[in-house]
């Protein structure tokens, strides 16, 4: 372990759990009573299981109070002006308040308060109406009292209940409209409610503790084909001085937001340069930015003169939904810059600008815009909704809770953690509510996603909320605070059996500069339901990505740059939501730093590749034992098989397929019973040298000393990162080959096993010469009969899972 103490390997294992999920509750089962006792809560505790679709979580009960509005409130008795009303909801020691309105006799709040059943300390709910005072104590106007034994239980209560009068000393002082009911976390009011679990949070931090579902912005590729420019004049010619001077060395710079791309510099100086180059950007709906094209003159290696500029709204360009080569090109006049532009503005106001640029641009809707690594991709659909196919399944995830979380910060001299969970699949992100000050949070929230391709991955991460305000919560809640990473897991849907509920506790593993560390466990309930078995089986023969990725592919370098830009756009948009999903969270979920060089990852990928040859080495040792007659019976059987295959060569192929069929059936007994999880040994995290970890957590560029080392070290990391990716890809292909018969993807292995059986039968009854002739003619067929899309076997193979899902 290179100086590190060996961690207990069992601590990093997946554990089976047995939660009391909603679908397992017997009818009429009562909710267990509170340990603190307390009579008069029969309406709260002795209820039947509510009708709910939340069957993958443990049911949790809440007392909901919706403060709708008030009317006919009296004026302030001292000033005679309208009061500044607000409502205070109190249950035992927990107190929640609505916002106040200035001088409004008929205020409308429509705010919801939720009090957890497990923390009820009173049999009475009190609702106070108060008048906010600038100086002194707020004036008490009246109150309404509810006995919890009389509060109804409803899974979907009506939005408005009968009005209740707010009274003071027997005299009616206006009316207050309330809705009070007992419900579960499946209630539609749950996400927007103020929760008693977060009663200590104040101010702006209240919004950051709520649960929320987000939708990623709709991303497009903007393809700009810069064709040519016309009548480009250098600045000295525009000014009239030296009109016969040098011709400009021109290039075009295109900018969308923070993305900047340039064409090559025209090598031969000319006034009418031609490029015919494609520049590709990532843009998001709604299209807020503009495409800014500038024509510049390379005066010297360190100086460029701006000759013309045009700003184009993105809504100007058409949306292309297929691989049509023709998109209408257009000429755009350039605004001139420099001295010549000023003179022309004074002397030639009546003439149009002569310089212009010829551009063909479109929004590509037939690509899938990558915002995550293809190894952990969660969505493969093209941008244009018209090209989407029907969903093939439904993914349901119950985020039950976590256990054994580590303290992530200090609060009042003690360690504390305010944990929340984020899940990302496709365009939908979800965030649970924040559980304040507990190392064993219980969320019990269930979320659902449509599945369009089972060969995709859902990512679930746990974070510590550091934006809870300045009341002793978090790290001050300032703009510099960053939500800390507690850990994440990934689950590939194709490794899940259909309609089976997986209830496991996943280890949360994080790599620190000091080594690998387990930060807790995350308890989940996962179910993948198939909607169309035929469509799902058909998907295994289709390309993983839309056709445009194969008809007009991007280069590897181009795809990496576009993915980085897409990540930035997604992080910026989600960071503007309420509550915001902050940039550090989005980057961690999308593995923004996965392309960086790491000695640990390179070693892990190398040993993944080496382990693939262990099977070949074992076969070689077995054959060597046969040759040396170490097992007489086995050697005799091999001799008999050799004689049969020599006399009947047509039996070679069907025997091979039949043998693989038998291996597949035999391995079915040893198939994995749980989804793959983070593997510290596979990731080479347990044996990493301290110097390797220091290199991995070093900044890029490096922060170490000596300028020469900077340049060489960064170059080495950049090149080695490519090598790391290639080695990882080689290992992935070999592991996919292994997964053909390992039942990691039950549907894929089932398809392959039955294919082997059918192939064996067909080859048994078909003469070998016919098979060889057909295979040879197929392999040597004319290019006219070849498709530009990948073949069916290639598509099937690329969809197979690999052990990359278990890499840290």
Secondary structure, DSSP 8 states (H G I E B T S, - for coil): -TT-----GGGGS-EE-----GGG--TT------TT--SS-HHHHS------S--SS---EEEEEEEEEEES----TTT-S---EEEEEEETTEEEE----SS-SS-EEEEEEEEEGGG---SEEEEEEEE--SSSS-EEEEEEEEEGGG--B-SS--S----EEEEETTEEEEEEEEEEEEEETTSTTTTTSEEGGGTT--GGGGGGGS-EEEE---EEEEEEEEEEEES---HHHHTTSSTTS----EEEEEEETTEEEE----SS--SS-EEEEEEEEEEESS--SEEEEEEEEEEETTEEEEEEEEEEEGGGS-EE-S--S----EEEE-EE-SHHHHHHHHH-TTS----EEEEEEEEE-SS----S-GGG------SSGGG-----EEEEEEEEEEES----EEETTEEE--EEEEEEETTEEEE---BTT-SS-EEEEEEEEEES-SS-EEEEEEEE---S-SSSSTT---TT---EEEEEEEEEGGGS-BT-EEEEEEEEEEEETTEEEEEEEEEEEEEEEES-HHHHHHHTTS-SS-THHHHS---HHHHHHHHHHHHHHHHHHHTTSSS---HHHHHHHTTTTTTS--HHHHHHHHHHHHHHTHHHHHHHHHHHHHHTTSSHHHHHHHHHHHHHHHH-TTHHHHHHHHHHHHHHHHHHTT--SS-----TTTTT-TT--HHHHHHHTS-SS--SS-HHHHHHHHHHHHHHHHHHHHHHHHHHHHHHHHTTTT-SSHHHHHHHHHHHHHHHHHHHHS-HHHHHHHHHHHHT--GGG--SS--HHHHHHHTS--GGGG--
